[in-house]
Amino acid sequence: MPKVDVVDLKNTKVGELELADAVFGAPVNENLIYESVRHHLAGVRSGTAKTKVRREVAGSGKKLWRQKGTGRARVGSVRSPLWRHGGTTHGPVPRDYSYRLNKKMVQGALRSALTAKLRDGELKVVSEWNLADAKTKVMAEALKNLQADRKVLLVSTNDANRNLELGSRNLPGVKLVATQDVTTYDLLAHKHVVLSEAAAKKLSEALA
């Protein structure tokens, strides 16, 4: 089982934690990680691109000139896609890009991402988020002590921690998520991952 040092917010070692080998020591499957990230990005894609077809653009429906005898090409409407300011054919319409990904694949990608973060030394475990108050300055100082003051993903349990929520929300590049909301995309998008000890145990149990 992989072991990791447990530190306090001053980066002083206060203990050790054994992590589940199936979660933090799993084989890193890059294909699964790719599929999980692709699935996440498809889910957050807005899909609101829209062009107007000929029935939606402005313009009269009157036939511009008689069908025969003018020497000109026959035409029925100024809204024809052949004309400037006419409708668009086969243009984009609002759609949902999301799709379903097998639950086992999602969990496998999470295990791979957590293992990679631990292997690369980009994962830390803190004993608890016992911040003195909710000031952003206090949170920034704590992250600086933990040597995680760039893009950081903070993972906590569902237990309400108002100081942590308020202290971290204004820091650029810092994101706070609960254990059940951790995604492969978030793990890869942030340079450092900082888990509370309770969150690390919860992830070990949930993904084992």
N, C-alpha and C positions, 0 to 999 in steps of 0.2 A: 504493500500500500504506500502511495506517495505521502510524504510528510511535508508540512509547510509550517514555517514559523508564524506564530500569532503575535502581533505587535499591538501596542496601544497607539494613540494618536500622536505621540511624540516619537514614534518609530523605535520604541524600546521593546525588545523581546520579552513577552510575558508568559510564553508557553509554546506548545506544539500541538498541531492538529493532524490526525490521520484522515486523509481523504479517501473516498471510495475509489478503488483501483479501476472499477468499471466506468467511472465517470471522468476522473482526472488522470487516468493512466491508459486510456483507450487508444487504439490505433487511430492516427489522424487520416481520415478519409477526405481527400481534397474534392473529390467528385460530389460527395454528400454536402460539403460546405458550399460548393458552387450552386447546387440545386436549391439549397435552403435560402441563400442570399437572393437568387433569382426569383424565388417564390415570394420573398418579403418585398422586393422592389416592385413586383407586379401587383401586389396587394395595395401598395400605397400610391400607385400611379393613378392620376386623376381621371384620365380618359374623357376629358371634356372637349376635345377638339371637334369642331363642327363647321361645315361649309353649307351654303344654301343651294338647294336644288332649284330647278326652274320654276316650280310652283311657289317658292318662297321669296324670290328676288322681286324688287319693285319693277313695275312696268305694265303697260297695257296688254290685254290679251287680244287686241284687235289685229287682224291680218293687215300687214303693212301695205301691200299692193296686190292687185289681182293676180291670180295664179298664172294666167297665160297672156302673151301678147306684149309684154314689156321688154323682152330681151334680157331681163335680169333673172337671176336664180330665184326659184320659188322659195318663199319664206312665210312662216305662219305667225311668229311672235318675236318681239325684241328680247324676250327672256330665254331664247334658245341658247344652249351651251356654246354654239358656234360664234355667238356675238359677244363683243366686249360688254361687260357688266351683266352678262347672262348668268344662268345657273351653272353650277359645277357638277360634272358627272363623276360618279364613283369617288366622291370626296369622303373624308373622315366623318363619322357620326359618333355621338357619345356612346361609350361602351365600358364594360367592366373587364379589366385585364386580369383580375385575380383568378386563381385556380386552386384546386385542392391538392395538397401534398400529403403523402402518407405520414401518419403520426410517427411511425418508427423511423422514417427518414429524418423528420424534424428533430427527434430526440438524439438520433445518431450524429447529426450535424452539430448539435449543442455539445455533445460529449467530445467530439473532435476539436471544436473550437476552444473549449475549456482546457483540454489537454495541451493544445498548442500554446495557449497563454501561459500555463504553468511551466511548460518546457522552456519557453523563451524568457522566463523570468519577468513576465509582465502581469502577474497576478499576485495580489497581496491579501492577507486576511487580518482584519483588525478585531480586537476582542469585542468592542462595542462602540457605537457612535455616541459617546457621552460628551457632547459639545456643551461648553459652558453657557452659551446663549445662541440666538438665531442670527447673529451678525454674519454677513458675507465674509468679513475680514477674518473672523475666527475660523471659518471653514477653509478659506484660502491658506491660512497658516498651517492648518492640520494637513492639507494636501501637500504643501511644500515640505513639511516634515517627513511625509511618507514618500517623498521623491516622486510624486504623481501629480505634478502641477500643470500638465498639458491636457490632452484629450483624455478624460477619465470617465469610466463607467462605474457608478456606485451601486452596489447591490445590497438591498436590505430586506428584512422580512416585512410582513404586513403590519407589524406593530407600529402604531403611530409614533413618529418621532418628529415633532414639529420643528425643533431646532435644525435637524438635518434637512428637512424639506425647504425651509425658508433660507437657510444658510447656503444651500447649493444651487438654488434655482437661478440666481443672477450671475453665476460664474460661467464665462464663455468656455465651451468645450466640455462642460461637466453635465452628465445626465444621471439622474437617479431613477432606478427601476426596482420594482419588487421582484422576488425570486420567480414568481410565475409569469412575469412579463419579459424575462431575459430572452433575447433572440440572438441567433448566430450573427446576424447583420450588426447588431449593437456591439457584440464582443469584438468583431473584426474592425469596426469603424472607430474604436477607441484604442489609444495606445496602451493605457493602463486599465486594469480591472481591479477594483477594491471591494472585497466582500466582507461583510460582518461575519463573525464566527457562526452565529445562528443561521445566517443565509447559506454559508458553505455547507453546513450539516444538512440543511433542508434540500439543497440541490443534490447532495450526495444521495439522500434518501429517495428523492423524486425521480432521478435519472438512472439509478442503479438497476 
